[in-house]
Amino acid sequence: MKICLIQNKPTEDKIYNFEKIEALIPNQKFDLLVLPECFNSPYGIEFFKSNAEEIKPNNLTFDFLKKMSCKYKNSYLIGGSYPELDSNKIYNTCTIWKNGNLISKYRKINLFDNNIPNAAFKESKVLSPGNKPCIIKTDKFNLGIGICFDMRFNQLSNFYAKNKCKIICYPASFTEFTGKMHWELLNKVRAIDSQCFIVSCATAINEKNNFKSYGNSIIVSPWGKIVNKLDNNEGYILEEINLEEAEEIRNVLPINQNKIYL
């Protein structure tokens, strides 16, 4: 299975962001295309309201994702995330596409609220949390979705492991501050304890924004090995993985049968 991750640097110009993403996608075949958290606009409390859109036709981001899904019709598109407006609430939402059709969506459950000195940030001031996991079931694999801060909560990845997912995708905009310490470590831990491939697609750093993204999009094997990784600049990963590796690891270390799910 071939996976493509696109690490773009969002600006306040959505059309430019879309064009840049298109330019970053390699002219090769892939089965899964993954975009980052807030790929269409800068990440930040000050940007969520002004960039929020309803998930429906004739809105810029919906139409862009549909266009991409039609163009790469044999691939699943994990549409990163963007601020979703719904009934006067705003969610951080990932949309999932196939053959030009919106097949599912996931709203970020664990909002990024922290008390980091000189860098406090509270998504909950603007965003509402989701309350449902999301599993994409195909004839070859099950895939679970989380968004950025969700990576710190193994309750979600345990749920996906229990439901026989072989891949978990985390669109992300991790901070530089925590990314330097925890990004690679968390991706490895989630891979090891879920025995899934972890596919985390982040935004590149934009020095003009107050929020500095750590970048470093990454794929980690179920054994905890880094398969491929970027730095914090714009770019892409195109990597072939063997999904059977997840099953092989689970047979070697059958931890799921011993897990206590509370």
BALOBA-1460 file (C-alpha; in Angstrom, 3 decimals):
// residues 262
<rec num="1" residu="m" x="0.000" y="0.000" z="0.000"/>
<rec num="2" residu="k" x="1.418" y="3.402" z="-0.983"/>
<rec num="3" residu="i" x="0.798" y="6.438" z="1.235"/>
<rec num="4" residu="c" x="1.342" y="10.104" z="0.356"/>
<rec num="5" residu="l" x="1.547" y="12.825" z="3.040"/>
<rec num="6" residu="i" x="1.496" y="16.505" z="2.068"/>
<rec num="7" residu="q" x="3.156" y="18.975" z="4.445"/>
<rec num="8" residu="n" x="2.083" y="22.460" z="3.344"/>
<rec num="9" residu="k" x="2.571" y="25.880" z="4.960"/>
<rec num="10" residu="p" x="-0.900" y="27.425" z="5.357"/>
<rec num="11" residu="t" x="-1.340" y="31.165" z="4.807"/>
<rec num="12" residu="e" x="-4.423" y="33.389" z="5.081"/>
<rec num="13" residu="d" x="-5.046" y="32.924" z="1.342"/>
<rec num="14" residu="k" x="-7.074" y="29.737" z="0.933"/>
<rec num="15" residu="i" x="-6.792" y="29.615" z="-2.849"/>
<rec num="16" residu="y" x="-3.009" y="29.902" z="-2.602"/>
<rec num="17" residu="n" x="-2.993" y="27.099" z="0.004"/>
<rec num="18" residu="f" x="-4.999" y="24.829" z="-2.294"/>
<rec num="19" residu="e" x="-2.752" y="25.556" z="-5.269"/>
<rec num="20" residu="k" x="0.332" y="24.867" z="-3.170"/>
<rec num="21" residu="i" x="-1.043" y="21.512" z="-2.022"/>
<rec num="22" residu="e" x="-1.746" y="20.544" z="-5.636"/>
<rec num="23" residu="a" x="1.802" y="21.523" z="-6.582"/>
<rec num="24" residu="l" x="3.274" y="19.419" z="-3.754"/>
<rec num="25" residu="i" x="1.463" y="16.211" z="-4.722"/>
<rec num="26" residu="p" x="3.890" y="13.999" z="-6.678"/>
<rec num="27" residu="n" x="2.959" y="12.715" z="-10.104"/>
<rec num="28" residu="q" x="2.839" y="9.099" z="-8.937"/>
<rec num="29" residu="k" x="0.211" y="6.601" z="-7.891"/>
<rec num="30" residu="f" x="-0.794" y="6.159" z="-4.264"/>
<rec num="31" residu="d" x="-3.604" y="4.517" z="-2.318"/>
<rec num="32" residu="l" x="-3.923" y="7.007" z="0.518"/>
<rec num="33" residu="l" x="-3.478" y="10.799" z="0.385"/>
<rec num="34" residu="v" x="-3.223" y="12.606" z="3.728"/>
<rec num="35" residu="l" x="-3.356" y="16.361" z="4.443"/>
<rec num="36" residu="p" x="-2.504" y="18.155" z="7.723"/>
<rec num="37" residu="e" x="-4.633" y="19.731" z="10.436"/>
<rec num="38" residu="c" x="-5.813" y="23.215" z="9.376"/>
<rec num="39" residu="f" x="-4.307" y="22.785" z="5.913"/>
<rec num="40" residu="n" x="-6.482" y="25.526" z="4.416"/>
<rec num="41" residu="s" x="-5.694" y="28.414" z="6.799"/>
<rec num="42" residu="p" x="-3.321" y="29.293" z="9.636"/>
<rec num="43" residu="y" x="-3.815" y="27.403" z="12.883"/>
<rec num="44" residu="g" x="-4.847" y="29.552" z="15.833"/>
<rec num="45" residu="i" x="-7.770" y="30.737" z="17.924"/>
<rec num="46" residu="e" x="-7.748" y="34.042" z="16.042"/>
<rec num="47" residu="f" x="-8.260" y="32.208" z="12.723"/>
<rec num="48" residu="f" x="-10.904" y="29.572" z="13.504"/>
<rec num="49" residu="k" x="-14.031" y="31.745" z="13.259"/>
<rec num="50" residu="s" x="-13.017" y="33.704" z="10.182"/>
<rec num="51" residu="n" x="-12.112" y="30.522" z="8.282"/>
<rec num="52" residu="a" x="-14.955" y="28.268" z="9.435"/>
<rec num="53" residu="e" x="-17.086" y="26.744" z="6.672"/>
<rec num="54" residu="e" x="-20.057" y="24.451" z="6.535"/>
<rec num="55" residu="i" x="-19.256" y="21.068" z="5.049"/>
<rec num="56" residu="k" x="-21.370" y="21.303" z="1.951"/>
<rec num="57" residu="p" x="-21.039" y="22.076" z="-1.772"/>
<rec num="58" residu="n" x="-20.221" y="25.582" z="-2.971"/>
<rec num="59" residu="n" x="-17.920" y="26.232" z="-0.033"/>
<rec num="60" residu="l" x="-14.250" y="26.645" z="-0.925"/>
<rec num="61" residu="t" x="-12.724" y="23.833" z="1.105"/>
<rec num="62" residu="f" x="-15.463" y="21.297" z="0.423"/>
<rec num="63" residu="d" x="-15.197" y="21.946" z="-3.309"/>
<rec num="64" residu="f" x="-11.395" y="21.694" z="-3.223"/>
<rec num="65" residu="l" x="-11.443" y="18.355" z="-1.407"/>
<rec num="66" residu="k" x="-14.097" y="16.991" z="-3.732"/>
<rec num="67" residu="k" x="-11.995" y="18.074" z="-6.711"/>
<rec num="68" residu="m" x="-8.937" y="16.326" z="-5.275"/>
<rec num="69" residu="s" x="-10.909" y="13.173" z="-4.562"/>
<rec num="70" residu="c" x="-12.216" y="13.119" z="-8.120"/>
<rec num="71" residu="k" x="-8.722" y="13.657" z="-9.504"/>
<rec num="72" residu="y" x="-7.243" y="10.820" z="-7.418"/>
<rec num="73" residu="k" x="-10.321" y="8.665" z="-7.670"/>
<rec num="74" residu="n" x="-8.609" y="5.380" z="-6.841"/>
<rec num="75" residu="s" x="-7.223" y="6.780" z="-3.580"/>
<rec num="76" residu="y" x="-8.709" y="7.459" z="-0.183"/>
<rec num="77" residu="l" x="-8.305" y="11.115" z="0.781"/>
<rec num="78" residu="i" x="-7.853" y="11.973" z="4.464"/>
<rec num="79" residu="g" x="-8.716" y="15.643" z="4.197"/>
<rec num="80" residu="g" x="-6.600" y="16.869" z="7.110"/>
<rec num="81" residu="s" x="-8.866" y="19.137" z="9.114"/>
<rec num="82" residu="y" x="-10.432" y="22.562" z="8.919"/>
<rec num="83" residu="p" x="-12.826" y="24.621" z="11.069"/>
<rec num="84" residu="e" x="-16.343" y="23.297" z="10.492"/>
<rec num="85" residu="l" x="-19.318" y="25.584" z="11.106"/>
<rec num="86" residu="d" x="-22.441" y="23.712" z="12.199"/>
<rec num="87" residu="s" x="-25.435" y="25.175" z="14.078"/>
<rec num="88" residu="n" x="-23.456" y="28.127" z="15.441"/>
<rec num="89" residu="k" x="-20.714" y="25.855" z="16.720"/>
<rec num="90" residu="i" x="-17.237" y="25.371" z="15.293"/>
<rec num="91" residu="y" x="-15.483" y="22.000" z="15.231"/>
<rec num="92" residu="n" x="-12.004" y="20.940" z="14.154"/>
<rec num="93" residu="t" x="-13.090" y="18.396" z="11.553"/>
<rec num="94" residu="c" x="-11.412" y="15.860" z="9.302"/>
<rec num="95" residu="t" x="-13.333" y="14.801" z="6.202"/>
<rec num="96" residu="i" x="-12.657" y="11.499" z="4.443"/>
<rec num="97" residu="w" x="-13.264" y="11.026" z="0.717"/>
<rec num="98" residu="k" x="-13.294" y="8.371" z="-1.989"/>
<rec num="99" residu="n" x="-14.134" y="8.739" z="-5.678"/>
<rec num="100" residu="g" x="-15.380" y="12.296" z="-5.208"/>
<rec num="101" residu="n" x="-17.707" y="11.326" z="-2.360"/>
<rec num="102" residu="l" x="-17.564" y="12.441" z="1.260"/>
<rec num="103" residu="i" x="-17.716" y="9.083" z="3.045"/>
<rec num="104" residu="s" x="-17.165" y="10.090" z="6.676"/>
<rec num="105" residu="k" x="-15.932" y="12.815" z="9.006"/>
<rec num="106" residu="y" x="-14.257" y="13.032" z="12.404"/>
<rec num="107" residu="r" x="-14.492" y="15.926" z="14.848"/>
<rec num="108" residu="k" x="-11.505" y="16.387" z="17.154"/>
<rec num="109" residu="i" x="-12.465" y="14.968" z="20.541"/>
<rec num="110" residu="n" x="-9.596" y="16.165" z="22.732"/>
<rec num="111" residu="l" x="-9.239" y="19.914" z="22.292"/>
<rec num="112" residu="f" x="-5.809" y="21.470" z="22.746"/>
<rec num="113" residu="d" x="-6.052" y="23.348" z="26.049"/>
<rec num="114" residu="n" x="-2.784" y="23.927" z="27.888"/>
<rec num="115" residu="n" x="-1.140" y="26.148" z="30.470"/>
<rec num="116" residu="i" x="2.359" y="26.227" z="29.020"/>
<rec num="117" residu="p" x="4.191" y="29.300" z="30.397"/>
<rec num="118" residu="n" x="4.276" y="32.094" z="27.797"/>
<rec num="119" residu="a" x="2.473" y="29.835" z="25.297"/>
<rec num="120" residu="a" x="-0.930" y="29.096" z="26.831"/>
<rec num="121" residu="f" x="-3.493" y="28.020" z="24.248"/>
<rec num="122" residu="k" x="-7.128" y="26.985" z="24.614"/>
<rec num="123" residu="e" x="-8.974" y="25.661" z="21.575"/>
<rec num="124" residu="s" x="-12.102" y="25.365" z="23.723"/>
<rec num="125" residu="k" x="-12.469" y="29.155" z="23.723"/>
<rec num="126" residu="v" x="-13.663" y="28.840" z="20.118"/>
<rec num="127" residu="l" x="-14.073" y="25.163" z="19.251"/>
<rec num="128" residu="s" x="-16.535" y="22.536" z="20.433"/>
<rec num="129" residu="p" x="-15.344" y="18.946" z="20.911"/>
<rec num="130" residu="g" x="-16.493" y="15.970" z="18.910"/>
<rec num="131" residu="n" x="-17.666" y="12.832" z="20.686"/>
<rec num="132" residu="k" x="-17.292" y="9.933" z="18.248"/>
<rec num="133" residu="p" x="-14.321" y="7.936" z="16.948"/>
<rec num="134" residu="c" x="-14.175" y="7.365" z="13.195"/>
<rec num="135" residu="i" x="-13.222" y="4.118" z="11.471"/>
<rec num="136" residu="i" x="-12.933" y="3.822" z="7.703"/>
<rec num="137" residu="k" x="-13.590" y="0.204" z="6.724"/>
<rec num="138" residu="t" x="-12.302" y="-1.062" z="3.392"/>
<rec num="139" residu="d" x="-11.940" y="-4.529" z="1.910"/>
<rec num="140" residu="k" x="-8.204" y="-4.448" z="2.736"/>
<rec num="141" residu="f" x="-7.910" y="-2.570" z="6.025"/>
<rec num="142" residu="n" x="-9.584" y="-0.565" z="8.755"/>
<rec num="143" residu="l" x="-8.293" y="2.953" z="9.394"/>
<rec num="144" residu="g" x="-8.875" y="5.142" z="12.456"/>
<rec num="145" residu="i" x="-8.749" y="8.945" z="12.638"/>
<rec num="146" residu="g" x="-7.488" y="11.300" z="15.338"/>
<rec num="147" residu="i" x="-6.385" y="14.935" z="15.176"/>
<rec num="148" residu="c" x="-3.156" y="16.238" z="16.722"/>
<rec num="149" residu="f" x="-3.771" y="16.485" z="20.515"/>
<rec num="150" residu="d" x="-5.816" y="13.257" z="20.290"/>
<rec num="151" residu="m" x="-2.445" y="11.510" z="19.937"/>
<rec num="152" residu="r" x="-1.823" y="11.965" z="23.642"/>
<rec num="153" residu="f" x="-4.868" y="9.870" z="24.560"/>
<rec num="154" residu="n" x="-4.418" y="6.119" z="24.180"/>
<rec num="155" residu="q" x="-8.114" y="5.542" z="24.883"/>
<rec num="156" residu="l" x="-8.770" y="6.513" z="21.267"/>
<rec num="157" residu="s" x="-5.942" y="4.469" z="19.735"/>
<rec num="158" residu="n" x="-6.903" y="1.501" z="21.951"/>
<rec num="159" residu="f" x="-10.428" y="1.712" z="20.540"/>
<rec num="160" residu="y" x="-9.059" y="1.579" z="17.017"/>
<rec num="161" residu="a" x="-6.775" y="-1.353" z="17.871"/>
<rec num="162" residu="k" x="-9.694" y="-3.221" z="19.410"/>
<rec num="163" residu="n" x="-11.650" y="-2.667" z="16.198"/>
<rec num="164" residu="k" x="-8.882" y="-4.182" z="14.050"/>
<rec num="165" residu="c" x="-7.515" y="-0.996" z="12.521"/>
<rec num="166" residu="k" x="-4.138" y="-1.402" z="10.834"/>
<rec num="167" residu="i" x="-3.568" y="2.336" z="10.301"/>
<rec num="168" residu="i" x="-4.269" y="5.391" z="12.455"/>
<rec num="169" residu="c" x="-3.999" y="8.799" z="10.782"/>
<rec num="170" residu="y" x="-3.347" y="11.929" z="12.821"/>
<rec num="171" residu="p" x="-3.547" y="15.188" z="10.849"/>
<rec num="172" residu="a" x="-1.644" y="17.631" z="13.065"/>
<rec num="173" residu="s" x="-0.221" y="21.073" z="13.770"/>
<rec num="174" residu="f" x="1.975" y="20.236" z="16.742"/>
<rec num="175" residu="t" x="3.716" y="23.136" z="18.484"/>
<rec num="176" residu="e" x="7.469" y="23.584" z="18.247"/>
<rec num="177" residu="f" x="7.645" y="23.728" z="22.050"/>
<rec num="178" residu="t" x="6.093" y="20.303" z="22.661"/>
<rec num="179" residu="g" x="7.097" y="18.827" z="19.315"/>
<rec num="180" residu="k" x="10.794" y="18.899" z="20.087"/>
<rec num="181" residu="m" x="10.169" y="16.789" z="23.192"/>
<rec num="182" residu="h" x="7.150" y="14.639" z="22.397"/>
<rec num="183" residu="w" x="6.267" y="14.402" z="18.679"/>
<rec num="184" residu="e" x="8.473" y="11.518" z="17.624"/>
<rec num="185" residu="l" x="8.076" y="9.798" z="20.999"/>
<rec num="186" residu="l" x="4.261" y="9.959" z="20.906"/>
<rec num="187" residu="n" x="4.096" y="8.644" z="17.360"/>
<rec num="188" residu="k" x="6.277" y="5.687" z="18.344"/>
<rec num="189" residu="v" x="4.299" y="4.987" z="21.524"/>
<rec num="190" residu="r" x="0.951" y="5.071" z="19.719"/>
<rec num="191" residu="a" x="2.349" y="2.673" z="17.110"/>
<rec num="192" residu="i" x="3.695" y="0.267" z="19.724"/>
<rec num="193" residu="d" x="0.657" y="0.199" z="21.986"/>
<rec num="194" residu="s" x="-1.908" y="0.001" z="19.159"/>
<rec num="195" residu="q" x="0.254" y="-2.189" z="16.893"/>
<rec num="196" residu="c" x="-0.865" y="-0.033" z="13.978"/>
<rec num="197" residu="f" x="0.944" y="2.006" z="11.378"/>
<rec num="198" residu="i" x="0.829" y="5.607" z="12.610"/>
<rec num="199" residu="v" x="0.555" y="8.160" z="9.803"/>
<rec num="200" residu="s" x="0.860" y="11.714" z="11.146"/>
<rec num="201" residu="c" x="0.711" y="14.550" z="8.646"/>
<rec num="202" residu="a" x="1.649" y="17.985" z="9.967"/>
<rec num="203" residu="t" x="1.832" y="21.537" z="8.647"/>
<rec num="204" residu="a" x="5.177" y="23.119" z="7.830"/>
<rec num="205" residu="i" x="6.407" y="26.013" z="9.935"/>
<rec num="206" residu="n" x="5.286" y="29.511" z="8.934"/>
<rec num="207" residu="e" x="7.578" y="32.015" z="10.619"/>
<rec num="208" residu="k" x="5.055" y="34.819" z="10.050"/>
<rec num="209" residu="n" x="2.459" y="33.204" z="12.331"/>
<rec num="210" residu="n" x="2.388" y="33.452" z="16.117"/>
<rec num="211" residu="f" x="1.796" y="29.700" z="16.221"/>
<rec num="212" residu="k" x="4.897" y="27.816" z="15.094"/>
<rec num="213" residu="s" x="4.190" y="24.321" z="13.791"/>
<rec num="214" residu="y" x="6.792" y="21.637" z="14.411"/>
<rec num="215" residu="g" x="6.220" y="19.916" z="11.063"/>
<rec num="216" residu="n" x="8.101" y="16.590" z="10.864"/>
<rec num="217" residu="s" x="5.300" y="14.568" z="9.242"/>
<rec num="218" residu="i" x="6.030" y="10.935" z="9.966"/>
<rec num="219" residu="i" x="5.105" y="7.305" z="9.336"/>
<rec num="220" residu="v" x="5.875" y="4.780" z="12.092"/>
<rec num="221" residu="s" x="5.551" y="1.002" z="11.794"/>
<rec num="222" residu="p" x="3.633" y="-1.187" z="14.297"/>
<rec num="223" residu="w" x="7.043" y="-2.175" z="15.688"/>
<rec num="224" residu="g" x="7.780" y="1.483" z="16.506"/>
<rec num="225" residu="k" x="10.275" y="1.998" z="13.680"/>
<rec num="226" residu="i" x="10.314" y="5.319" z="11.798"/>
<rec num="227" residu="v" x="9.575" y="4.435" z="8.188"/>
<rec num="228" residu="n" x="9.943" y="7.980" z="6.854"/>
<rec num="229" residu="k" x="9.981" y="11.531" z="8.221"/>
<rec num="230" residu="l" x="10.213" y="15.135" z="6.995"/>
<rec num="231" residu="d" x="11.771" y="18.222" z="8.605"/>
<rec num="232" residu="n" x="9.698" y="21.377" z="9.273"/>
<rec num="233" residu="n" x="9.695" y="22.676" z="5.682"/>
<rec num="234" residu="e" x="7.106" y="22.103" z="2.962"/>
<rec num="235" residu="g" x="7.338" y="18.766" z="1.221"/>
<rec num="236" residu="y" x="5.803" y="15.341" z="0.888"/>
<rec num="237" residu="i" x="6.323" y="11.729" z="1.867"/>
<rec num="238" residu="l" x="5.573" y="8.947" z="-0.591"/>
<rec num="239" residu="e" x="6.061" y="5.588" z="1.066"/>
<rec num="240" residu="e" x="5.048" y="1.991" z="0.484"/>
<rec num="241" residu="i" x="4.026" y="0.014" z="3.562"/>
<rec num="242" residu="n" x="3.125" y="-3.629" z="4.072"/>
<rec num="243" residu="l" x="-0.158" y="-3.779" z="5.960"/>
<rec num="244" residu="e" x="0.457" y="-7.412" z="6.867"/>
<rec num="245" residu="e" x="3.176" y="-6.191" z="9.198"/>
<rec num="246" residu="a" x="0.470" y="-5.106" z="11.645"/>
<rec num="247" residu="e" x="-0.941" y="-8.629" z="11.777"/>
<rec num="248" residu="e" x="2.514" y="-10.144" z="12.062"/>
<rec num="249" residu="i" x="3.385" y="-7.946" z="15.059"/>
<rec num="250" residu="r" x="0.073" y="-8.803" z="16.740"/>
<rec num="251" residu="n" x="0.846" y="-12.500" z="16.365"/>
<rec num="252" residu="v" x="4.356" y="-12.066" z="17.744"/>
<rec num="253" residu="l" x="3.187" y="-9.917" z="20.676"/>
<rec num="254" residu="p" x="-0.551" y="-10.598" z="21.205"/>
<rec num="255" residu="i" x="-1.103" y="-7.761" z="23.685"/>
<rec num="256" residu="n" x="-4.645" y="-6.902" z="22.598"/>
<rec num="257" residu="q" x="-6.045" y="-10.135" z="23.965"/>
<rec num="258" residu="n" x="-4.666" y="-9.151" z="27.384"/>
<rec num="259" residu="k" x="-5.665" y="-5.492" z="27.390"/>
<rec num="260" residu="i" x="-8.296" y="-4.369" z="29.832"/>
<rec num="261" residu="y" x="-10.567" y="-1.876" z="28.084"/>
<rec num="262" residu="l" x="-12.270" y="0.327" z="30.657"/>
